[in-house]
């Protein structure tokens, strides 16, 4: 099968509601909300070939190698384990985020590629690490770029948290303590713009954001997992900003709370007067347009083992990745770009892996028929 056909077929099956896929009832925080969640459902006998890392606690050990860009994972289980991209690892060493989704083989020791998300905390060889959360979309988008880009995205997120906190009378600041290696996050009252300082501790800022939002009027409630739900699509007023789907409801159930919380800002946005509304009949068309655009994106392999492969999705307006075991797609995650796509520089002298085009399983005229059919449902 030509490279890319697996993801094209998977996505168009979803759009056409084939192979067990369907969409659940849309969810909004309130009638004034601009954000919208579309649950993705899947029925049928899809047998997982892995378990999520969150499901095998006690059978996976992670340690700091002392190298900023590498951590080591030891599997003591007898099944494949999937580690989702963006997982934040905290502990005695430097806090990092996993760059790519990957399968850890049973009873094996593997190195995993990571990016630092706590610049001022040093690495510590042999230190035990654990899962604490998943990175927000703005940071996720930077993980396949340089380390500097990731640090910049952490600062962007922290600065935005500061300004967001102003509206709820909660601010965040970081302060050097002792040797300067440690950071302490404090909750303070309203301060001047000159006093606002973003923290480089992503996980710490995220915890403080979550604490503050519990006290903010309009904070989203826990969205229940629907039966057979395998993912969701997040809309803002005019486009899809987030898309995540697994091959199995069991996988989504282990991750859904972490995922939904990362779109809190989108889902809490409200309008005083109903000037804008995403009409239900437009949703299928938007989903089809989104999938068609994804299928036109570039892709490149970012991680590969003897049983699995993860590829980056690099589109003009969206970025993400998908993971396969054999010919089966097990996970897809895509975000709307927060910054324009970087143009490649042929004269830079750096090696770039050759990219191929994601191929849709449908021809252009067939795609138009699908869009028309979805609009009629």
MOTA-V265736 format. One record per pair of residues at least 12 apart in sequence whose C-alpha atoms are under 8 Angstrom apart, sorted by the first residue. I is the first residue (numbers start at 1). J is the second residue. If there is no record, write none. Layout:
BEGIN
i=I j=J
i=I j=J
END
This chain:
BEGIN
i=3 j=356
i=3 j=358
i=3 j=359
i=4 j=357
i=4 j=358
i=4 j=359
i=4 j=360
i=5 j=358
i=5 j=359
i=5 j=360
i=5 j=361
i=6 j=327
i=6 j=328
i=6 j=329
i=7 j=322
i=7 j=329
i=7 j=358
i=7 j=360
i=8 j=295
i=8 j=358
i=8 j=359
i=8 j=360
i=8 j=361
i=9 j=360
i=9 j=361
i=10 j=329
i=11 j=291
i=12 j=291
i=12 j=360
i=12 j=361
i=15 j=284
i=15 j=287
i=15 j=288
i=15 j=291
i=16 j=370
i=16 j=374
i=19 j=42
i=19 j=44
i=20 j=41
i=20 j=42
i=20 j=43
i=20 j=44
i=21 j=40
i=21 j=41
i=21 j=42
i=21 j=43
i=22 j=40
i=22 j=41
i=22 j=42
i=23 j=38
i=23 j=39
i=23 j=40
i=23 j=41
i=24 j=38
i=24 j=39
i=24 j=40
i=24 j=41
i=24 j=226
i=25 j=38
i=25 j=39
i=26 j=38
i=26 j=39
i=28 j=267
i=29 j=218
i=29 j=220
i=29 j=221
i=29 j=267
i=29 j=268
i=32 j=270
i=32 j=271
i=32 j=272
i=32 j=273
i=32 j=274
i=33 j=267
i=33 j=268
i=33 j=269
i=33 j=270
i=33 j=271
i=34 j=236
i=34 j=237
i=34 j=266
i=34 j=267
i=34 j=268
i=34 j=269
i=34 j=270
i=34 j=271
i=34 j=276
i=34 j=277
i=35 j=234
i=35 j=235
i=35 j=236
i=35 j=237
i=35 j=266
i=35 j=267
i=35 j=268
i=35 j=269
i=36 j=234
i=36 j=235
i=36 j=236
i=36 j=267
i=37 j=232
i=37 j=233
i=37 j=234
i=37 j=235
i=38 j=232
i=38 j=233
i=38 j=234
i=38 j=235
i=39 j=226
i=39 j=229
i=39 j=230
i=39 j=231
i=39 j=232
i=39 j=233
i=40 j=229
i=40 j=230
i=40 j=231
i=40 j=232
i=40 j=233
i=40 j=245
i=41 j=226
i=41 j=227
i=41 j=228
i=41 j=229
i=41 j=230
i=41 j=231
i=41 j=249
i=42 j=228
i=42 j=229
i=42 j=230
i=42 j=248
i=42 j=249
i=43 j=228
i=46 j=247
i=46 j=248
i=47 j=248
i=48 j=247
i=48 j=248
i=49 j=79
i=49 j=80
i=49 j=325
i=50 j=79
i=50 j=80
i=50 j=81
i=50 j=82
i=50 j=103
i=51 j=79
i=51 j=80
i=51 j=81
i=51 j=82
i=51 j=251
i=52 j=81
i=52 j=82
i=52 j=83
i=52 j=251
i=52 j=254
i=53 j=81
i=53 j=82
i=53 j=83
i=54 j=254
i=55 j=254
i=56 j=77
i=56 j=81
i=59 j=75
i=59 j=76
i=59 j=77
i=60 j=73
i=60 j=74
i=60 j=75
i=60 j=76
i=60 j=77
i=61 j=73
i=61 j=74
i=61 j=75
i=61 j=128
i=61 j=129
i=61 j=130
i=62 j=74
i=62 j=128
i=62 j=129
i=62 j=130
i=63 j=125
i=63 j=126
i=63 j=127
i=63 j=128
i=63 j=129
i=64 j=93
i=64 j=94
i=64 j=123
i=64 j=124
i=64 j=125
i=64 j=126
i=64 j=127
i=64 j=128
i=64 j=129
i=65 j=123
i=65 j=124
i=65 j=125
i=65 j=126
i=65 j=127
i=66 j=123
i=66 j=124
i=66 j=125
i=66 j=126
i=67 j=123
i=67 j=125
i=68 j=94
i=68 j=114
i=68 j=115
i=68 j=116
i=68 j=123
i=69 j=113
i=69 j=114
i=69 j=115
i=69 j=116
i=70 j=111
i=70 j=112
i=70 j=113
i=70 j=114
i=71 j=111
i=71 j=112
i=71 j=113
i=71 j=114
i=72 j=109
i=72 j=110
i=72 j=111
i=72 j=112
i=73 j=104
i=73 j=109
i=73 j=110
i=73 j=111
i=73 j=112
i=74 j=107
i=74 j=108
i=74 j=109
i=74 j=110
i=75 j=104
i=75 j=105
i=75 j=106
i=75 j=107
i=75 j=108
i=75 j=109
i=76 j=106
i=76 j=107
i=76 j=108
i=77 j=106
i=77 j=107
i=78 j=106
i=78 j=107
i=79 j=105
i=79 j=106
i=80 j=103
i=80 j=104
i=80 j=105
i=80 j=106
i=81 j=103
i=81 j=104
i=81 j=105
i=81 j=106
i=82 j=101
i=82 j=102
i=82 j=103
i=82 j=104
i=83 j=101
i=83 j=102
i=83 j=103
i=83 j=104
i=84 j=98
i=84 j=100
i=84 j=101
i=84 j=102
i=85 j=97
i=85 j=98
i=85 j=99
i=85 j=100
i=85 j=101
i=85 j=102
i=85 j=140
i=86 j=98
i=86 j=99
i=86 j=100
i=86 j=134
i=86 j=135
i=86 j=140
i=86 j=143
i=87 j=131
i=87 j=132
i=87 j=133
i=87 j=134
i=87 j=135
i=88 j=131
i=88 j=132
i=88 j=133
i=88 j=134
i=88 j=135
i=88 j=203
i=89 j=129
i=89 j=130
i=89 j=131
i=89 j=132
i=89 j=133
i=90 j=129
i=90 j=130
i=90 j=131
i=90 j=132
i=91 j=127
i=91 j=128
i=91 j=129
i=91 j=130
i=92 j=124
i=92 j=127
i=92 j=128
i=92 j=129
i=93 j=121
i=93 j=122
i=93 j=123
i=93 j=124
i=93 j=125
i=93 j=127
i=93 j=128
i=93 j=129
i=94 j=116
i=94 j=118
i=94 j=121
i=94 j=122
i=94 j=123
i=94 j=124
i=95 j=116
i=95 j=117
i=95 j=118
i=95 j=121
i=95 j=203
i=96 j=114
i=96 j=115
i=96 j=116
i=96 j=117
i=96 j=118
i=97 j=114
i=97 j=115
i=97 j=116
i=97 j=117
i=97 j=134
i=97 j=135
i=97 j=143
i=98 j=112
i=98 j=113
i=98 j=114
i=98 j=115
i=98 j=143
i=99 j=113
i=99 j=114
i=99 j=115
i=99 j=143
i=99 j=144
i=100 j=113
i=100 j=302
i=100 j=303
i=100 j=310
i=100 j=321
i=101 j=303
i=101 j=310
i=101 j=322
i=101 j=323
i=102 j=303
i=102 j=304
i=102 j=308
i=102 j=309
i=102 j=310
i=102 j=323
i=103 j=305
i=103 j=307
i=103 j=308
i=115 j=143
i=115 j=147
i=115 j=150
i=116 j=147
i=116 j=150
i=116 j=151
i=117 j=150
i=117 j=151
i=117 j=154
i=117 j=200
i=117 j=201
i=117 j=202
i=117 j=203
i=118 j=200
i=118 j=201
i=118 j=202
i=119 j=151
i=119 j=200
i=119 j=201
i=120 j=180
i=120 j=181
i=120 j=182
i=120 j=183
i=120 j=200
i=120 j=201
i=121 j=181
i=121 j=182
i=122 j=181
i=132 j=203
i=133 j=203
i=133 j=258
i=134 j=258
i=134 j=259
i=135 j=262
i=136 j=262
i=137 j=262
i=137 j=335
i=138 j=153
i=138 j=157
i=138 j=338
i=139 j=153
i=139 j=154
i=139 j=157
i=141 j=319
i=141 j=320
i=141 j=335
i=141 j=337
i=151 j=200
i=154 j=200
i=154 j=201
i=154 j=202
i=155 j=198
i=155 j=199
i=155 j=200
i=158 j=198
i=158 j=199
i=158 j=200
i=158 j=202
i=158 j=205
i=159 j=197
i=159 j=198
i=161 j=205
i=161 j=209
i=162 j=196
i=162 j=197
i=162 j=198
i=165 j=209
i=165 j=212
i=166 j=190
i=168 j=212
i=168 j=216
i=169 j=189
i=169 j=190
i=170 j=187
i=170 j=188
i=170 j=189
i=170 j=190
i=170 j=212
i=171 j=187
i=171 j=188
i=171 j=189
i=171 j=190
i=171 j=191
i=171 j=196
i=172 j=185
i=172 j=186
i=172 j=187
i=172 j=188
i=172 j=196
i=172 j=197
i=172 j=198
i=172 j=199
i=172 j=205
i=172 j=208
i=173 j=185
i=173 j=186
i=173 j=187
i=173 j=196
i=173 j=197
i=173 j=198
i=173 j=199
i=174 j=186
i=174 j=197
i=174 j=198
i=174 j=199
i=183 j=199
i=183 j=201
i=185 j=199
i=185 j=204
i=185 j=205
i=185 j=208
i=187 j=208
i=218 j=268
i=219 j=264
i=219 j=268
i=220 j=264
i=220 j=267
i=220 j=268
i=222 j=257
i=223 j=257
i=223 j=260
i=225 j=253
i=225 j=256
i=227 j=249
i=228 j=248
i=228 j=249
i=229 j=248
i=229 j=249
i=229 j=252
i=229 j=253
i=230 j=245
i=230 j=246
i=230 j=247
i=230 j=248
i=230 j=249
i=230 j=250
i=230 j=251
i=230 j=252
i=230 j=253
i=231 j=243
i=231 j=244
i=231 j=245
i=231 j=246
i=231 j=249
i=231 j=252
i=231 j=256
i=232 j=244
i=232 j=245
i=234 j=263
i=236 j=266
i=236 j=267
i=237 j=276
i=237 j=277
i=237 j=278
i=238 j=278
i=239 j=286
i=240 j=286
i=240 j=287
i=240 j=290
i=240 j=336
i=241 j=335
i=241 j=336
i=242 j=333
i=242 j=334
i=242 j=335
i=242 j=336
i=243 j=332
i=243 j=333
i=243 j=334
i=243 j=335
i=244 j=331
i=244 j=332
i=244 j=333
i=244 j=334
i=245 j=331
i=245 j=332
i=245 j=333
i=246 j=330
i=246 j=331
i=246 j=332
i=247 j=329
i=247 j=330
i=247 j=331
i=248 j=330
i=281 j=375
i=282 j=375
i=284 j=371
i=284 j=374
i=284 j=375
i=285 j=371
i=285 j=374
i=285 j=375
i=288 j=370
i=288 j=371
i=289 j=371
i=292 j=360
i=292 j=367
i=293 j=315
i=294 j=313
i=294 j=315
i=294 j=318
i=294 j=358
i=295 j=357
i=295 j=358
i=295 j=359
i=295 j=360
i=296 j=315
i=296 j=357
i=296 j=358
i=296 j=359
i=296 j=360
i=297 j=313
i=297 j=314
i=297 j=315
i=297 j=316
i=297 j=357
i=297 j=358
i=298 j=313
i=298 j=314
i=298 j=315
i=298 j=355
i=298 j=356
i=298 j=357
i=298 j=358
i=299 j=311
i=299 j=312
i=299 j=313
i=299 j=314
i=299 j=355
i=299 j=356
i=299 j=357
i=299 j=358
i=300 j=312
i=300 j=313
i=300 j=353
i=300 j=354
i=300 j=355
i=300 j=356
i=307 j=325
i=307 j=326
i=308 j=323
i=308 j=324
i=308 j=325
i=308 j=326
i=309 j=323
i=309 j=324
i=309 j=325
i=310 j=322
i=310 j=323
i=310 j=324
i=311 j=323
i=313 j=334
i=315 j=341
i=316 j=340
i=316 j=341
i=317 j=336
i=317 j=337
i=317 j=340
i=317 j=341
i=318 j=334
i=318 j=335
i=318 j=336
i=318 j=337
i=319 j=334
i=319 j=335
i=319 j=336
i=319 j=337
i=320 j=332
i=320 j=333
i=320 j=334
i=320 j=335
i=321 j=333
i=321 j=334
END
